């Protein structure tokens, strides 16, 4: 989904992964 090219791509993906992980953790905590 990201349309970033070049050396910034990896950093953008890392940030996206952190954001997704945080959202997943918050969702799992809300379920409990």
CHARMM internal coordinates of N, CA and C (Angstrom, degrees):
IC EDIT
DIST 1 N 1 CA 1.4687
DIST 1 CA 1 C 1.5275
ANGL 1 N 1 CA 1 C 109.76
DIST 1 C 2 N 1.3240
ANGL 1 CA 1 C 2 N 115.64
DIHE 1 N 1 CA 1 C 2 N -30.97
DIST 2 N 2 CA 1.4593
ANGL 1 C 2 N 2 CA 118.06
DIHE 1 CA 1 C 2 N 2 CA 178.36
DIST 2 CA 2 C 1.5150
ANGL 2 N 2 CA 2 C 109.63
DIHE 1 C 2 N 2 CA 2 C -73.16
DIST 2 C 3 N 1.3135
ANGL 2 CA 2 C 3 N 116.83
DIHE 2 N 2 CA 2 C 3 N 138.75
DIST 3 N 3 CA 1.4606
ANGL 2 C 3 N 3 CA 120.96
DIHE 2 CA 2 C 3 N 3 CA -179.28
DIST 3 CA 3 C 1.5202
ANGL 3 N 3 CA 3 C 110.28
DIHE 2 C 3 N 3 CA 3 C -112.61
DIST 3 C 4 N 1.3155
ANGL 3 CA 3 C 4 N 116.26
DIHE 3 N 3 CA 3 C 4 N 33.84
DIST 4 N 4 CA 1.4549
ANGL 3 C 4 N 4 CA 120.80
DIHE 3 CA 3 C 4 N 4 CA -178.85
DIST 4 CA 4 C 1.5195
ANGL 4 N 4 CA 4 C 109.37
DIHE 3 C 4 N 4 CA 4 C -91.05
DIST 4 C 5 N 1.3230
ANGL 4 CA 4 C 5 N 116.80
DIHE 4 N 4 CA 4 C 5 N 133.94
DIST 5 N 5 CA 1.4534
ANGL 4 C 5 N 5 CA 121.13
DIHE 4 CA 4 C 5 N 5 CA 179.34
DIST 5 CA 5 C 1.5192
ANGL 5 N 5 CA 5 C 110.00
DIHE 4 C 5 N 5 CA 5 C -116.32
DIST 5 C 6 N 1.3243
ANGL 5 CA 5 C 6 N 115.27
DIHE 5 N 5 CA 5 C 6 N 152.62
DIST 6 N 6 CA 1.4504
ANGL 5 C 6 N 6 CA 118.46
DIHE 5 CA 5 C 6 N 6 CA 176.20
DIST 6 CA 6 C 1.5163
ANGL 6 N 6 CA 6 C 113.04
DIHE 5 C 6 N 6 CA 6 C 93.10
DIST 6 C 7 N 1.3311
ANGL 6 CA 6 C 7 N 117.33
DIHE 6 N 6 CA 6 C 7 N -164.40
DIST 7 N 7 CA 1.4696
ANGL 6 C 7 N 7 CA 123.06
DIHE 6 CA 6 C 7 N 7 CA -174.23
DIST 7 CA 7 C 1.5248
ANGL 7 N 7 CA 7 C 113.69
DIHE 6 C 7 N 7 CA 7 C -64.74
DIST 7 C 8 N 1.3285
ANGL 7 CA 7 C 8 N 117.92
DIHE 7 N 7 CA 7 C 8 N -18.95
DIST 8 N 8 CA 1.4636
ANGL 7 C 8 N 8 CA 119.19
DIHE 7 CA 7 C 8 N 8 CA -178.39
DIST 8 CA 8 C 1.5261
ANGL 8 N 8 CA 8 C 110.87
DIHE 7 C 8 N 8 CA 8 C -78.28
DIST 8 C 9 N 1.3250
ANGL 8 CA 8 C 9 N 116.95
DIHE 8 N 8 CA 8 C 9 N -14.14
DIST 9 N 9 CA 1.4648
ANGL 8 C 9 N 9 CA 120.98
DIHE 8 CA 8 C 9 N 9 CA -175.50
DIST 9 CA 9 C 1.5332
ANGL 9 N 9 CA 9 C 111.38
DIHE 8 C 9 N 9 CA 9 C -59.44
DIST 9 C 10 N 1.3401
ANGL 9 CA 9 C 10 N 116.63
DIHE 9 N 9 CA 9 C 10 N -47.33
DIST 10 N 10 CA 1.4583
ANGL 9 C 10 N 10 CA 119.28
DIHE 9 CA 9 C 10 N 10 CA -177.33
DIST 10 CA 10 C 1.5214
ANGL 10 N 10 CA 10 C 111.25
DIHE 9 C 10 N 10 CA 10 C -62.38
DIST 10 C 11 N 1.3263
ANGL 10 CA 10 C 11 N 117.11
DIHE 10 N 10 CA 10 C 11 N -41.92
DIST 11 N 11 CA 1.4639
ANGL 10 C 11 N 11 CA 120.11
DIHE 10 CA 10 C 11 N 11 CA 179.95
DIST 11 CA 11 C 1.5233
ANGL 11 N 11 CA 11 C 110.14
DIHE 10 C 11 N 11 CA 11 C -63.40
DIST 11 C 12 N 1.3213
ANGL 11 CA 11 C 12 N 116.98
DIHE 11 N 11 CA 11 C 12 N -42.15
DIST 12 N 12 CA 1.4618
ANGL 11 C 12 N 12 CA 120.87
DIHE 11 CA 11 C 12 N 12 CA 179.73
DIST 12 CA 12 C 1.5186
ANGL 12 N 12 CA 12 C 110.27
DIHE 11 C 12 N 12 CA 12 C -62.23
DIST 12 C 13 N 1.3276
ANGL 12 CA 12 C 13 N 116.58
DIHE 12 N 12 CA 12 C 13 N -41.26
DIST 13 N 13 CA 1.4609
ANGL 12 C 13 N 13 CA 119.96
DIHE 12 CA 12 C 13 N 13 CA 179.77
DIST 13 CA 13 C 1.5179
ANGL 13 N 13 CA 13 C 110.51
DIHE 12 C 13 N 13 CA 13 C -65.95
DIST 13 C 14 N 1.3283
ANGL 13 CA 13 C 14 N 117.37
DIHE 13 N 13 CA 13 C 14 N -39.05
DIST 14 N 14 CA 1.4574
ANGL 13 C 14 N 14 CA 120.77
DIHE 13 CA 13 C 14 N 14 CA 179.50
DIST 14 CA 14 C 1.5250
ANGL 14 N 14 CA 14 C 110.41
DIHE 13 C 14 N 14 CA 14 C -62.96
DIST 14 C 15 N 1.3288
ANGL 14 CA 14 C 15 N 116.22
DIHE 14 N 14 CA 14 C 15 N -43.16
DIST 15 N 15 CA 1.4650
ANGL 14 C 15 N 15 CA 120.59
DIHE 14 CA 14 C 15 N 15 CA 178.96
DIST 15 CA 15 C 1.5226
ANGL 15 N 15 CA 15 C 109.86
DIHE 14 C 15 N 15 CA 15 C -63.70
DIST 15 C 16 N 1.3183
ANGL 15 CA 15 C 16 N 116.44
DIHE 15 N 15 CA 15 C 16 N -41.60
DIST 16 N 16 CA 1.4693
ANGL 15 C 16 N 16 CA 120.68
DIHE 15 CA 15 C 16 N 16 CA 179.67
DIST 16 CA 16 C 1.5248
ANGL 16 N 16 CA 16 C 110.35
DIHE 15 C 16 N 16 CA 16 C -63.26
DIST 16 C 17 N 1.3351
ANGL 16 CA 16 C 17 N 116.49
DIHE 16 N 16 CA 16 C 17 N -39.26
DIST 17 N 17 CA 1.4604
ANGL 16 C 17 N 17 CA 119.64
DIHE 16 CA 16 C 17 N 17 CA 179.19
DIST 17 CA 17 C 1.5229
ANGL 17 N 17 CA 17 C 110.88
DIHE 16 C 17 N 17 CA 17 C -64.76
DIST 17 C 18 N 1.3432
ANGL 17 CA 17 C 18 N 117.02
DIHE 17 N 17 CA 17 C 18 N -43.62
DIST 18 N 18 CA 1.4608
ANGL 17 C 18 N 18 CA 120.04
DIHE 17 CA 17 C 18 N 18 CA 178.86
DIST 18 CA 18 C 1.5160
ANGL 18 N 18 CA 18 C 110.46
DIHE 17 C 18 N 18 CA 18 C -61.01
DIST 18 C 19 N 1.3271
ANGL 18 CA 18 C 19 N 116.41
DIHE 18 N 18 CA 18 C 19 N -42.92
DIST 19 N 19 CA 1.4624
ANGL 18 C 19 N 19 CA 120.98
DIHE 18 CA 18 C 19 N 19 CA -178.73
DIST 19 CA 19 C 1.5282
ANGL 19 N 19 CA 19 C 110.00
DIHE 18 C 19 N 19 CA 19 C -63.02
DIST 19 C 20 N 1.3304
ANGL 19 CA 19 C 20 N 116.48
DIHE 19 N 19 CA 19 C 20 N -43.46
DIST 20 N 20 CA 1.4657
ANGL 19 C 20 N 20 CA 121.04
DIHE 19 CA 19 C 20 N 20 CA -179.91
DIST 20 CA 20 C 1.5270
ANGL 20 N 20 CA 20 C 110.37
DIHE 19 C 20 N 20 CA 20 C -65.88
DIST 20 C 21 N 1.3313
ANGL 20 CA 20 C 21 N 116.34
DIHE 20 N 20 CA 20 C 21 N -41.08
DIST 21 N 21 CA 1.4632
ANGL 20 C 21 N 21 CA 119.97
DIHE 20 CA 20 C 21 N 21 CA -179.40
DIST 21 CA 21 C 1.5223
ANGL 21 N 21 CA 21 C 110.39
DIHE 20 C 21 N 21 CA 21 C -64.44
DIST 21 C 22 N 1.3309
ANGL 21 CA 21 C 22 N 116.13
DIHE 21 N 21 CA 21 C 22 N -41.35
DIST 22 N 22 CA 1.4573
ANGL 21 C 22 N 22 CA 120.32
DIHE 21 CA 21 C 22 N 22 CA -179.74
DIST 22 CA 22 C 1.5311
ANGL 22 N 22 CA 22 C 109.84
DIHE 21 C 22 N 22 CA 22 C -64.70
DIST 22 C 23 N 1.3306
ANGL 22 CA 22 C 23 N 116.43
DIHE 22 N 22 CA 22 C 23 N -41.73
DIST 23 N 23 CA 1.4656
ANGL 22 C 23 N 23 CA 120.90
DIHE 22 CA 22 C 23 N 23 CA -179.61
DIST 23 CA 23 C 1.5255
ANGL 23 N 23 CA 23 C 109.75
DIHE 22 C 23 N 23 CA 23 C -64.60
DIST 23 C 24 N 1.3374
ANGL 23 CA 23 C 24 N 117.07
DIHE 23 N 23 CA 23 C 24 N -41.35
DIST 24 N 24 CA 1.4601
ANGL 23 C 24 N 24 CA 121.17
DIHE 23 CA 23 C 24 N 24 CA -179.55
DIST 24 CA 24 C 1.5271
ANGL 24 N 24 CA 24 C 109.75
DIHE 23 C 24 N 24 CA 24 C -65.09
DIST 24 C 25 N 1.3340
ANGL 24 CA 24 C 25 N 116.79
DIHE 24 N 24 CA 24 C 25 N -40.73
DIST 25 N 25 CA 1.4648
ANGL 24 C 25 N 25 CA 120.45
DIHE 24 CA 24 C 25 N 25 CA -179.97
DIST 25 CA 25 C 1.5253
ANGL 25 N 25 CA 25 C 109.95
DIHE 24 C 25 N 25 CA 25 C -65.05
DIST 25 C 26 N 1.3196
ANGL 25 CA 25 C 26 N 116.77
DIHE 25 N 25 CA 25 C 26 N -43.11
DIST 26 N 26 CA 1.4633
ANGL 25 C 26 N 26 CA 120.78
DIHE 25 CA 25 C 26 N 26 CA 179.71
DIST 26 CA 26 C 1.5231
ANGL 26 N 26 CA 26 C 109.95
DIHE 25 C 26 N 26 CA 26 C -63.00
DIST 26 C 27 N 1.3286
ANGL 26 CA 26 C 27 N 116.53
DIHE 26 N 26 CA 26 C 27 N -39.29
DIST 27 N 27 CA 1.4665
ANGL 26 C 27 N 27 CA 120.75
DIHE 26 CA 26 C 27 N 27 CA -179.34
DIST 27 CA 27 C 1.5248
ANGL 27 N 27 CA 27 C 109.85
DIHE 26 C 27 N 27 CA 27 C -65.79
DIST 27 C 28 N 1.3252
ANGL 27 CA 27 C 28 N 117.37
DIHE 27 N 27 CA 27 C 28 N -43.52
DIST 28 N 28 CA 1.4601
ANGL 27 C 28 N 28 CA 120.28
DIHE 27 CA 27 C 28 N 28 CA -178.64
DIST 28 CA 28 C 1.5291
ANGL 28 N 28 CA 28 C 110.20
DIHE 27 C 28 N 28 CA 28 C -67.10
DIST 28 C 29 N 1.3278
ANGL 28 CA 28 C 29 N 116.94
DIHE 28 N 28 CA 28 C 29 N -34.74
DIST 29 N 29 CA 1.4629
ANGL 28 C 29 N 29 CA 119.82
DIHE 28 CA 28 C 29 N 29 CA 178.57
DIST 29 CA 29 C 1.5223
ANGL 29 N 29 CA 29 C 110.58
DIHE 28 C 29 N 29 CA 29 C -69.59
DIST 29 C 30 N 1.3196
ANGL 29 CA 29 C 30 N 116.97
DIHE 29 N 29 CA 29 C 30 N -34.60
DIST 30 N 30 CA 1.4594
ANGL 29 C 30 N 30 CA 120.86
DIHE 29 CA 29 C 30 N 30 CA -178.89
DIST 30 CA 30 C 1.5306
ANGL 30 N 30 CA 30 C 110.15
DIHE 29 C 30 N 30 CA 30 C -68.97
DIST 30 C 31 N 1.3321
ANGL 30 CA 30 C 31 N 116.27
DIHE 30 N 30 CA 30 C 31 N -31.11
DIST 31 N 31 CA 1.4694
ANGL 30 C 31 N 31 CA 120.42
DIHE 30 CA 30 C 31 N 31 CA -178.07
DIST 31 CA 31 C 1.5225
ANGL 31 N 31 CA 31 C 110.31
DIHE 30 C 31 N 31 CA 31 C -69.55
DIST 31 C 32 N 1.3152
ANGL 31 CA 31 C 32 N 117.33
DIHE 31 N 31 CA 31 C 32 N -38.58
DIST 32 N 32 CA 1.4648
ANGL 31 C 32 N 32 CA 120.42
DIHE 31 CA 31 C 32 N 32 CA -176.16
DIST 32 CA 32 C 1.5200
ANGL 32 N 32 CA 32 C 112.14
DIHE 31 C 32 N 32 CA 32 C -63.23
END
COOR INIT
IC SEED 1 N 1 CA 1 C
IC BUILD
